[in-house]
Amino acid sequence: MTKKKSILSTDPYKGVRDFYPEEMYIEQYLFDTMRDVVEHFGYEEYSTSLLEPTELYDAKTSQEIVNEQTYTFVDRGQRRVTLRPEMTPSVARLVAAKQRELSFPLRWYTIANVFRYERPQKGRLREHWQLNCDLFGIASIEADVEVIFLAYELMRAFGARDSEFEIRINQRSVIPETLSLLAREHGLTLPKEKQAELLRLMDKRDKFKPRVYAEEMRTLLGEKLSNVVLTHYTPATIRKLITETKAGNELVTLLEILERRGITNIIHDPYLVRGFDYYTGMIFEVFDTSKENNRSLFGGGRYDNLLELFNKDPIPTVGFGMGDVTLRDFLDTHNLLPEYSSATDLYIAVMNPSVFDFSAQLAQRLRRHDLTIAVDYSGKKIGDQVKTATKKNVPFLLVVGDDEQDTGIYKLKHLPTKKEYIVPESQIAEVLFQTLE
């Protein structure tokens, strides 16, 4: 009896995407816009392998991400290897490797795919592409300002209005400092050994139901202190306490500078934590203000000590990562996605195989005018070839047969308007450029 052959599924791996040309058109639009904006700010592109030694993430990345969300395996050399879940440790490794050879400040960016094993849902997949921008070597507040301004300009370049997004800013050390002041006002003390765990809990605040969040807080801090935090840690209270701390004053100054420079859709969010343990100062997130997609889009912050992992001198650094999935959701929500446009300028429909060579040579001569040309060698009827060109959204069609080969005169058709031009070969490129401009 013949064993039945199993049929492979055509579905991609769960949580990842295939990009057909129409989807790739949008993806390339995202990448091109990102590159254009960041390179105008003086950022240079770099790249790394998607494989990294697991210990790169053990020390400084959130343990939740390392233990629960990474694709980690042991290779044939018995080394622990991880598909990168983020880019910051990788770029820190690059800078540490050539720290003495590089000229600071560095403005670096990459558009890389990253991987996390988590439940796929709206805005979250197991693989996505991410723009990462990092500014190394400037300790002053001006670096924080530039990076946030860069994030703002990216949103504007995609067509977003200020009312459609807001930038929420906090300072990581402000949180335990203001919490300690708040506890002291009520005759209590915030234990230092609980601060890191408290930050991680606050970072998950929106993922819990209020009752569950309160229970987790009580388990961590006890009844009295948790009641103080849950009741009195509010934006109004924090605004009063924030100027009593050095980091708080720096945060206020940052907000004032950004507003002076024209960014008015910024707010101080005292609950903003961000999950990575390597942040040392300012942190920010960009949020969609639409009710249909009211969520965080991307964010970043300051991390000055990450190079210590490699036993190198610390370098002040600010950076952020902007993912393509949440960005596409934002653009879709606000009707900002571009319409698909074919990359092909001209489709040559060939009437019979006897003019294949002539059609190929004609196409090659036209390509030297910096035109994109596709030749149909399928042997289908001309009507079917015209349907193919139309379905592919190619703007121009040229039919080549024996008459065109003999006379050198062609009927050039603009498919969207159905307008026809009778032209010699010498005028084809001119008509296309005039119409396509």
C-alpha positions in Angstrom: 0.0 0.0 0.0 1.4 3.4 -1.0 2.0 5.7 1.9 -0.1 8.9 1.5 2.0 11.9 0.9 1.5 14.7 3.4 0.5 18.1 2.0 2.5 21.1 3.3 0.5 24.1 4.5 0.9 27.3 2.6 0.4 29.3 5.9 3.4 31.2 7.3 4.7 30.4 10.8 2.4 31.7 13.4 3.0 35.4 14.3 5.1 36.3 11.2 4.1 37.8 7.8 4.6 37.2 4.2 4.8 40.3 2.0 3.2 40.1 -1.4 4.2 43.0 -3.7 1.2 45.2 -2.6 2.2 44.7 1.1 5.9 45.1 0.3 5.1 48.4 -1.5 3.8 49.8 1.8 6.6 48.2 3.8 9.1 49.8 1.5 7.3 53.2 1.8 7.8 52.9 5.6 11.5 52.1 5.2 12.1 54.8 2.6 10.4 57.5 4.8 12.3 56.4 7.9 15.6 56.5 6.1 14.9 59.9 4.5 14.0 61.5 7.9 16.8 60.1 10.0 19.5 60.7 7.4 18.5 64.3 7.3 19.4 64.4 11.0 22.9 63.0 10.2 22.3 59.4 11.2 24.3 56.6 9.5 23.1 53.1 8.8 24.7 50.0 10.3 23.6 46.3 10.4 24.2 43.2 12.6 23.4 39.5 12.4 20.0 38.4 13.8 21.8 35.8 15.9 23.4 36.9 19.2 24.9 35.0 22.1 22.2 34.7 24.8 24.4 36.2 27.5 24.1 39.5 25.7 20.5 39.7 27.0 20.8 37.9 30.4 22.3 40.9 32.2 20.4 44.0 31.1 17.3 43.1 29.1 14.1 42.5 31.1 14.0 39.0 32.5 10.5 38.6 31.4 11.7 39.0 27.8 14.7 36.8 28.2 12.9 33.9 30.0 9.5 34.0 28.3 9.7 35.8 25.0 13.0 35.0 23.2 13.7 32.3 20.6 16.7 30.8 22.3 18.4 27.5 21.4 21.7 25.6 21.8 23.7 25.3 18.6 25.8 22.4 17.5 28.8 23.9 19.3 26.8 23.9 22.5 26.5 27.7 22.6 23.3 29.4 23.7 22.0 31.5 20.8 19.1 33.9 20.6 17.3 35.5 17.7 17.6 39.2 18.6 14.5 40.4 20.5 15.7 44.0 20.3 18.6 46.0 18.8 20.0 48.0 21.7 22.4 45.3 23.1 23.6 44.6 19.6 24.5 48.2 18.8 26.1 48.5 22.2 28.3 45.5 21.4 29.3 47.1 18.1 30.3 50.4 19.8 32.2 48.5 22.6 34.2 46.5 20.0 35.7 49.7 18.4 35.2 52.3 21.1 38.7 53.7 20.8 38.5 53.9 17.0 35.1 55.6 16.6 34.6 59.4 16.5 32.0 60.5 18.9 29.3 61.6 18.9 27.8 58.8 16.8 24.4 59.0 15.2 23.6 55.5 14.1 20.4 53.8 12.8 19.3 50.4 11.4 16.0 48.9 10.1 16.1 45.4 11.4 13.8 42.4 12.0 13.5 41.3 15.6 11.8 38.3 17.2 9.8 37.7 20.3 7.8 34.6 21.3 4.6 36.1 22.5 0.9 35.7 21.8 0.2 37.3 18.4 -2.4 40.1 18.7 -3.2 43.5 17.2 0.0 45.5 17.2 2.2 42.5 18.3 3.6 39.8 16.2 6.5 37.3 16.8 8.6 39.0 14.2 8.5 42.6 13.1 10.8 45.2 11.5 12.0 48.1 13.6 13.8 51.4 13.0 16.4 51.9 15.7 18.1 55.3 16.2 20.9 55.9 18.8 22.9 58.9 19.6 26.2 58.0 21.4 28.5 60.4 23.2 26.4 63.4 24.4 25.6 63.5 28.1 23.6 66.8 28.0 19.9 67.2 27.8 20.3 68.3 24.1 20.7 64.6 23.1 17.4 63.8 24.8 15.8 66.8 22.9 17.2 65.7 19.6 16.1 62.1 19.8 12.5 63.1 20.9 12.4 65.7 18.1 13.5 63.0 15.6 10.7 60.8 16.8 8.3 63.7 16.3 9.5 64.5 12.8 9.1 60.9 11.8 5.5 61.0 12.8 5.0 64.2 10.9 6.7 62.8 7.8 4.1 60.0 7.7 1.4 62.6 7.6 0.4 62.6 11.2 -1.1 65.7 12.7 -0.1 66.8 16.3 -3.7 66.1 17.5 -3.4 62.4 16.3 -0.5 61.5 18.6 1.1 62.5 21.8 4.6 62.0 23.3 4.6 60.9 26.9 7.8 61.5 28.8 9.1 60.5 32.2 12.4 60.1 34.0 13.1 56.7 35.3 14.9 57.8 38.5 12.0 60.2 39.2 9.7 57.4 40.0 11.4 55.8 43.0 12.5 59.3 44.2 8.9 60.7 44.2 7.6 57.4 45.6 10.1 57.7 48.5 9.0 61.3 49.2 5.4 60.3 49.1 6.0 57.4 51.5 7.9 59.8 53.8 5.0 62.2 53.9 2.9 59.4 55.4 5.5 58.2 57.9 6.6 55.2 55.8 9.7 54.1 53.9 10.1 52.7 50.5 12.6 49.8 50.8 15.4 50.1 48.2 15.4 46.4 47.6 11.7 46.6 46.4 12.2 49.5 44.0 13.3 47.5 40.9 10.4 45.0 41.3 8.0 48.0 41.9 9.1 49.5 38.6 8.4 46.2 36.8 5.0 46.0 38.4 4.1 49.6 37.5 5.2 48.9 33.9 2.5 46.2 33.7 -0.2 48.4 35.2 -2.3 48.6 32.1 -2.2 44.8 31.6 -3.9 44.1 34.9 -7.5 44.7 36.0 -7.5 47.4 38.8 -8.3 44.8 41.5 -5.5 42.5 40.4 -3.1 45.4 40.2 -4.0 46.4 43.7 -3.5 42.9 45.0 -0.1 42.6 43.4 0.9 46.0 44.9 -0.2 44.8 48.4 1.7 41.6 48.0 4.9 43.6 47.1 4.7 46.5 49.5 2.3 45.5 52.3 -1.0 47.0 53.2 0.0 50.5 54.4 2.6 51.4 51.8 0.6 50.0 48.9 -2.5 52.1 49.9 -0.3 55.2 49.9 1.0 54.4 46.4 -2.4 53.4 45.0 -4.2 56.4 46.5 -1.7 59.2 46.3 0.6 58.4 43.4 -1.4 60.6 40.9 -0.3 63.1 38.2 -1.4 66.0 40.4 0.6 64.8 43.4 3.7 64.0 41.4 3.7 67.4 39.8 4.0 68.9 43.3 6.8 66.5 44.3 8.8 66.4 41.1 10.7 69.6 41.6 12.0 68.4 44.9 14.3 66.0 43.1 17.3 66.7 40.8 16.0 64.3 38.1 12.6 65.9 38.3 14.0 69.3 37.6 15.8 67.9 34.6 12.6 66.5 33.4 10.8 69.8 33.7 13.6 71.5 31.8 13.3 68.9 29.0 9.6 69.5 28.7 10.1 73.3 28.5 12.8 73.0 25.8 10.7 70.7 23.7 7.7 73.1 23.9 9.9 76.1 23.0 11.1 74.2 19.9 7.6 73.6 18.7 6.5 70.3 20.1 3.3 71.0 22.0 1.7 67.5 22.0 4.0 66.3 24.9 2.9 65.4 28.4 4.6 64.1 31.6 3.3 60.6 32.3 4.3 59.6 35.9 3.2 56.0 35.2 5.5 55.6 32.2 8.2 53.0 33.1 9.2 51.0 30.0 10.2 47.4 30.5 13.9 47.3 29.8 16.2 47.4 32.8 19.0 49.2 31.1 17.3 52.7 31.0 19.1 55.2 33.3 17.3 58.5 32.7 14.7 60.0 30.4 12.2 57.6 28.8 9.4 58.4 26.3 6.6 56.7 24.3 4.6 57.9 21.4 0.8 57.2 21.7 -2.0 57.2 19.2 -4.8 59.4 20.5 -7.5 57.8 18.3 -10.2 55.9 20.3 -10.0 53.1 17.7 -6.2 52.6 18.3 -5.4 54.2 21.6 -2.1 52.6 22.4 1.6 53.0 22.5 3.3 53.1 19.1 7.0 53.2 20.0 9.4 54.6 22.4 12.9 54.8 23.9 15.1 56.6 26.4 18.5 57.2 27.8 20.9 54.3 28.7 24.3 55.5 29.8 25.8 52.3 31.3 25.1 49.5 28.8 28.8 49.3 27.6 29.8 48.3 31.2 28.6 44.8 30.1 31.7 44.6 27.9 34.0 46.1 30.6 34.2 49.3 28.7 34.0 52.9 29.8 30.4 54.1 29.9 29.2 56.2 27.0 26.1 58.5 27.4 23.5 57.3 24.9 19.9 58.0 23.9 17.8 56.0 21.5 14.5 54.5 20.4 12.9 51.8 18.3 10.0 52.3 16.0 8.2 49.1 14.9 6.5 48.7 11.6 3.4 46.8 12.9 2.2 49.5 15.2 3.2 52.2 12.7 1.1 50.5 10.0 -1.9 50.2 12.4 -1.6 53.9 13.1 -1.4 54.9 9.4 -4.3 52.6 8.6 -6.4 54.1 11.5 -5.8 57.6 10.3 -6.1 56.8 6.5 -2.5 57.7 5.9 -1.4 54.5 4.0 -0.3 55.2 0.4 -2.1 53.7 -2.5 -0.3 50.9 -4.3 1.6 52.0 -7.4 3.4 49.6 -9.7 7.2 49.9 -9.9 6.9 49.1 -13.6 6.6 52.1 -16.0 5.9 50.3 -19.2 4.5 46.8 -20.1 5.4 45.5 -23.5 2.7 43.1 -24.9 4.2 40.8 -27.6 2.0 39.6 -30.4 4.0 36.5 -31.4 7.2 34.7 -30.7 8.8 35.9 -33.9 9.3 39.4 -32.3 10.5 38.2 -28.9 14.1 39.2 -29.7 13.1 42.5 -31.1 10.9 43.3 -28.1 13.7 42.3 -25.7 16.2 44.6 -27.5 13.7 47.5 -27.5 13.0 47.1 -23.8 16.8 47.1 -23.1 17.3 50.3 -25.0 14.4 52.0 -23.2 15.7 50.8 -19.8 18.9 52.9 -20.5 16.6 56.0 -20.1 16.1 54.9 -16.5 12.7 53.4 -17.2 11.4 50.2 -15.7 10.1 47.8 -18.4 8.4 44.4 -18.3 8.1 42.2 -21.4 5.3 39.6 -21.6 6.7 36.4 -23.2 3.7 34.3 -22.2 2.3 33.9 -25.7 -1.2 34.8 -24.4 -3.7 36.7 -26.5 -3.0 40.5 -26.6 -6.3 41.1 -24.8 -5.1 38.9 -21.9 -1.8 40.6 -21.8 -3.6 44.0 -21.5 -5.6 42.6 -18.6 -2.4 41.5 -16.9 -0.9 45.0 -17.3 -4.1 46.6 -16.0 -4.3 44.3 -13.0 -0.7 45.0 -12.1 -1.4 48.8 -12.2 1.3 49.4 -14.8 0.6 52.9 -16.2 1.7 52.4 -19.8 1.3 49.6 -22.4 3.1 49.1 -25.7 2.1 46.4 -28.2 4.9 45.0 -30.4 4.1 42.9 -33.5 5.5 42.5 -37.1 4.2 45.9 -38.1 5.9 47.7 -35.2 9.2 45.8 -36.0 9.0 46.9 -39.6 8.0 50.5 -39.2 9.5 51.5 -35.9 6.2 53.3 -35.1 4.3 52.3 -31.9 0.9 52.8 -30.3 1.7 53.8 -26.7 -1.4 53.6 -24.4 -1.8 55.3 -21.0 -4.0 52.7 -19.3 -5.6 54.8 -16.5 -6.9 57.4 -19.0 -7.0 55.2 -22.1 -5.2 58.0 -24.0 -3.1 56.7 -27.0 0.1 58.2 -28.5 1.4 57.2 -32.0 5.2 57.6 -31.6 8.6 56.5 -32.9 10.9 54.8 -30.4 12.8 58.1 -29.9 9.7 59.7 -28.3 8.6 56.9 -26.1 10.7 57.9 -23.1 9.8 61.6 -23.5 6.0 60.8 -23.4 6.4 58.5 -20.3 8.5 61.1 -18.4 6.0 63.9 -19.2 3.1 61.8 -18.0 4.7 60.2 -15.0 6.1 63.4 -13.5 
